[in-house]
Structure formats: C-alpha cells, structure tokens
Amino acid sequence: MNISVIGTGYVGLVSGTCFAEMGHTVRCVDIDADKVTALQNGAIPIYEPGLEVFFDRGVREGRLTFTTELAGAVETTDVVFLALPTPPAEDGSADLQYVLGVADQIGRLLADNDWGYKVLVDKSTVPVGTARRVAEAVEAHGLTAGVDFDVVSNPEFLREGAAVDDFMKPERVVVGTSSASAGEIMRRLYAPFVRSGNPVIVMDEESAEMTKYAANALLATKITFMNEIANLCDRVGADVDQVRRGIGTDSRIGPKFLYAGIGFGGSCFPKDVQALHRTAREEGYDFQILDAVLRVNDAQKHVLVPHVLEALADGAGRLDGRRIALWGLAFKPHTDDVREAPAHVLIREFVRLGAEVVAFDPEAVETTQAAFAREPLVGPGSLTYAATVYEAAQDADALVVATEWPEFRRPDMERVRRSMVQPVVFDGRNVFEPAQMVASGFTYRSIGRPTPSAPVEHAAPFADRPALASSRTARTIPSREVG
Ligand SMILES: NC(=O)c1ccc[n+]([C@@H]2O[C@H](COP(=O)([O-])OP(=O)(O)OC[C@H]3O[C@@H](n4cnc5c(N)ncnc54)[C@H](O)[C@@H]3O)[C@@H](O)[C@H]2O)c1
C-alpha cells in the first residue's frame, strides 16, 4: 500500500519506518526542512532503540522517502497519516492548529486535483470530536466524506524507548471509523502487525479518540497513586517496593506502572491528562481525579528538594558553592526526550538556589541543551555536562538520580563514593538497594523505602567493577550562557 505520514517526530518517523519495514511504500513529510534534509542524508534526529536498522533498510530499498512537499506525497498515496503535534494550549486543551491546518491544506489539494479517494488518519492524540472537525475542514473545500475521502481515528499507543517494538507488535490497534471501506483499508494495512492474533478493534471515531486519553490518564493515575503510597510509606516506615510486589501480583492490579519515583514527564502523560481534564470542564464535568493527578505529579517532581536542602543548604537555605551530580536528563530511560522531564525541574531549582549541577545522560544532553536554549535557566548556579557517570560524580557534594537508565545500576559505586566530597545519594528512581548503599558507606535516600540507619548483616558493599566507557565528550556551559 502507498502511505504518507505527515509529521516525522517520534510517532511519525517510527510509524513510517515500521510501515516501510512491513513492505508498504511510505512518503514522510515534514515542515522542518532541516529535519527532512537530515533524514534524506540518513541522519535520524531522535534516539529510539532498533529504529536505525529498519530506517536504513527502508531507505536503501526505496520504500521510505522524505520530503517537505505535502502535495506530491498526498497525490501518490492512498492513506495519509497525520502524526502532528498537539501541544497544550494556554488553557490546557490540545492545540489543534497543526492538525486542522494540514487538514485544510489537504482539503484544498483534493478539491483542486482529481486524485481519487483518500483515507486521512488521525494518529495524533486529539480530543473527542477532532475526526469530525478534520472532516469538516476538508469538506469546506466542497468535498464529500465517503466519496472523496474518509477520516479515521487511529490513536497511537507506542512508548518512547520501546517505540519500534510497540509499533511492530501492538497489543491492539484501535481504529475509529464509521466507513466500511476505510475500516477495511486499515485492517489490511495493519494485518502484518497483528499476525500473532492481537486485535484490530474497530469502533466509532469518538470512542477511539477517548480510548487514547482514557489509557494515558489511567496510567498516569496508577503511577501517581503509587507515588502517594510511597510518600506515605516514607512517613510510616513501610517499604513501597515490598508493597508494589504485594499488590502487583494481584491480577486485577497487574505489575506494571507501580514504580514510585519523582513523577512522570514526557510529551504525552502531562499534556493528555491536562487535555482530558479540560475536555471534562468544557462539558461541565469536574473530573476530580485528573486534577489530583496533575497536582500530585507537580509536587512529586520536587519531593527530593527539601532533603537535598537539609543535607547541603547553608543557613539561608541556599546551595551556593555546592556541587550536585545529576544522573539522568531524559524523562525516562531509552529516549532522548526531555519534555516535562523531572530532571529539568530539579536542575532549574538547584541552579536557582546557586548550585553547580554536573549532569550526565547517555542520550539526552543535546535535547537538554536545546530545551534550556529555548527557556534559559535562571539563577546564579550553573549547569555543565559530564562525559561519564564518574565525571559527573567527581567532587560532588551529593548525587541525584533522576532517570532509571539501566547503566546507572552498574557503575563502580566504590569509585563513585571515593570521588565525591561527601557520599550523599538521593535516588529519585529507586535504582539502588538501600541496605547495600549504607553498607558501602553512602548516606542514602530513595522514594518510599526506609534506609537502614547502620549497615545490616545481609547487605554486602559494592564490589569493585570495571569503569563504564562513554563516547561523549564533556562540555561546560554555565547556566547564564545556555541559550
Ligand atoms: N511521543 C510519543 O510517545 C507519542 C505516543 C503516542 C501518541 N503521541 C501523539 O502523537 C502526536 C505527535 O507526537 P510526536 O511526539 O511525534 O511529536 P513531535 O513533536 O516529535 O513531532 C511532530 C512533527 O510534526 C512536524 N510538523 C509540525 N507541523 C507540520 C506541518 N504543518 N506539516 C508537516 N509536519 C509538521 C514537526 O516538525 C515535527 O517533526 C501528538 O499528538 C502526540 O500526543 C505521541
């Protein structure tokens, strides 16, 4: 089948590449000419495990191409995916200007040309009623839904960091359409992805749109609930990890999304919860749980700050002259995406209070630099980047772990301890075992887990391990110069 994908971000590029891998011919369109040139030259602008192999094969075999020309792409394809941004507007609602703008352009193109029937697919996360609005934007040019085109809602459930796997083996594909012919085209398109028997669930457009928001809002609620349990565990002396195991084995609850930490971030959960909350308000419905999720999550991103201040601040509550190592910038492991990353909230706070933050992340330094160039840090402190976990920890007064990259579990912690001014660790992702950290001489605090006040018998200190290598070079950028 011939497909075009409009928008080559995390969703568009992964979708387009995976469709090409399955044998479809895919034309990817983006308004960002630099990005398109880079893609045409074989450079993938995002980090996503497994993407490169499929990308290279698709490009080499001519099934995957990139352009800035919308018209040519729509002309030559039967199915047009809209994988466009839907960022939060000022009032928290999803900003539909990109989706509706492209729908309008496509409507004009279809009206001016005799290109035959097209299926337009909303892959962006959009509020209920958007498929209808996209259809209206196209119909405004004199076209007729069902004859010249159909609009399908096909929300995407991939997770950054596992996007290729998720796309290639979806647990389910949701297709919202009232058109039999569009439904049949979507079934054929996805057939190779669901050979193992996972369902293509066809429903009406509105339910498909709501399904995406309901899924993200429920997952965000699950994480947030667990973070509140962790906060309470901290107060009553229970261990959230044991509680997690205790409840995660209940099949009604399930083991996933029960890990406590310093809050969720990313490009989806925060904005989608906000947008659903907004939709509810517009309908005169007070969706109270969502309001609580947003408030609790904002607070959770700061939950370590009072403890860092207690350990490091001067009498005025400031961190001037203090060096804080920060491991992890991405909002979660296996991605370079830093949108709404809790690490960034901590950096802003520490820099505002005068600290020198030395950060390490295996993938998210460039995206962090870009983010702070757009919205500069404010304060007397500074942010510099280290090439390795060890370099970040060197001469630090404390280490904060903000992302649970697997490699943060493996460093030679004895070396880390020796290199720090004082061996104080704030583990925002519960990466380390409290008893082992204490046995190894660290002052340690995590989320919702008690730390033994003295070494316990069964906990062995860290054994020496080989140093981790990293290809990145250190860069030093004082905060005032960032952006
Ligand atoms: N990122 C995720 O994990 C994820 C998962 C599921 C759903 N979604 C949803 O998918 C949508 C896209 O998300 P994303 O993370 O891929 O966004 P993104 O910001 O990474 O990418 C969007 C792309 O669209 C391009 N673009 C903007 N206007 C354009 C136009 N007029 N014509 C062509 N291209 C244009 C941008 O240049 C950018 O490359 C959003 O609605 C998001 O909520 C995202």
The ligand as a Gaussian input file, in Angstrom:
#p B3LYP/6-31G(d) Opt

LIG

0 1
 N        5.743000      10.792000      21.502000
 C        5.007000       9.793000      21.910000
 O        5.454000       8.907000      22.640000
 C        3.574000       9.672000      21.468000
 C        2.887000       8.468000      21.657000
 C        1.582000       8.377000      21.235000
 C        0.954000       9.473000      20.671000
 N        1.632000      10.638000      20.525000
 C        0.948000      11.765000      19.884000
 O        1.367000      11.852000      18.533000
 C        1.411000      13.218000      18.092000
 C        2.805000      13.543000      17.593000
 O        3.702000      13.399000      18.675000
 P        5.290000      13.380000      18.483000
 O        5.864000      13.100000      19.822000
 O        5.634000      12.532000      17.332000
 O        5.517000      14.920000      18.096000
 P        6.880000      15.603000      17.632000
 O        6.813000      16.981000      18.143000
 O        8.041000      14.724000      17.979000
 O        6.790000      15.605000      16.037000
 C        5.871000      16.353000      15.299000
 C        6.458000      16.628000      13.917000
 O        5.469000      17.289000      13.126000
 C        6.130000      18.265000      12.331000
 N        5.177000      19.259000      11.843000
 C        4.604000      20.286000      12.505000
 N        3.764000      20.946000      11.686000
 C        3.805000      20.329000      10.483000
 C        3.161000      20.535000       9.235000
 N        2.281000      21.537000       9.062000
 N        3.445000      19.704000       8.217000
 C        4.331000      18.699000       8.375000
 N        4.973000      18.437000       9.545000
 C        4.705000      19.256000      10.577000
 C        7.205000      18.820000      13.247000
 O        8.219000      19.481000      12.525000
 C        7.681000      17.532000      13.939000
 O        8.742000      16.948000      13.212000
 C        0.968000      14.034000      19.298000
 O       -0.403000      14.258000      19.207000
 C        1.265000      13.125000      20.470000
 O        0.450000      13.392000      21.571000
 C        2.933000      10.766000      20.896000

